[in-house]
């Protein structure tokens, strides 16, 4: 951890936010996500965000995002705008889990 040599992606951070949407809550959740998406798109340090819909009956949706540095993500997460946007989330979601990690390797497929 204490190395000074950094590749260009050494400090990039990934976030996985898994949420279980309540039955019948999909549209409410999607409407809320749409607002969140617009907010995050203009946030400094934000690289990409993806929403994954479950292909089974688990009701587990996944939001993944990538950030230039952990500081960029935490600044957005702690902002008033973010707090206001996620406040209504609990009416559509009954379980949530957040994982944050430093991206240390990236492998792309030949077709990308």
Beta strands, then each sheet from edge to edge (+ up, - down):
strand 1: 13-21
strand 2: 46-52
strand 3: 60-67
strand 4: 93-102
sheet 1: 2+ 3- 1+ 4-
end
